[in-house]
Amino acid sequence: MKAKYKVPLQAFYRNQKIADFEADEIVEDCIVVEAKAIQTDFVPENYAQLFTYLKLTKLRLGLLVNFGLIKAKSKRVIFDEARKSGTESWDREFRLNFSRKQTLDLVLDSIRAVDQELGPGFHSKLYKAALKIELGEKQINYEENVLIPLESQRVQVDPMEIDFWLVDGAFLLAVLAGKDDMRKYDVYRMRSYLKHLKLNHGLIAYWNVKTLQLYGIYQP
């Protein structure tokens, strides 16, 4: 069978290169194969990675293979470009006494612009890179390297770096992607991070293969 190995792929947003990838294998110019060696079942990031390769190569069929368990396991993945309308879910108290409404609106505009340009089905790495461009053009201040202070009475614990952004010093922003609906675990993470940082507001932008989902989280 004809196969290409370590195939370089590039992604662009508004004529700017935002990411480089390398697909493990492309077989017979029709199947993208991605091999893993993890001690769990496939996680959402694995699917998002394969969907990204399928979108960039304009192919429809992918194969995830995991050699990290007792027996090799494979998952056949089909990517369909058809998409659904976006959904939103906001905690009732989110907009009460929120002093950065203008910044929030600009961030939401940026997220929707990224969604319109890229569409669903990519890895979170691409959405983050594209969103940086949008936030930069709108001159919105944000911190990528956010540290969560950890306390222990017995030992010294270094702060934990999280993958959420702190926007305008006022709310946390999570940019995530996966195969299906967002995991409840990510909502729990958001609430925990807000509590440790003594913040009340968090925004999650989550892309699956069909749609963009927005969640406004309020942590009293």
Secondary structure, DSSP 8 states (H G I E B T S, - for coil): --EEEEEEEEEEETTEEEEEEEEEEEETTTEEEEEE--SSS--HHHHHHHHHHHHHHT--EEEEEE-SSSS-EEEEEE--------EEEE-TTTTTT-TTHHHHHHHHHHHHHHHHHH-SS--HHHHHHHHHHHHHHTT--EESSEEE----SSS----EEES-EEETTTEEEEEEE-SSS--HHHHHHHHHHHHHHT--EEEEEEE-SS-EEEEEEE--
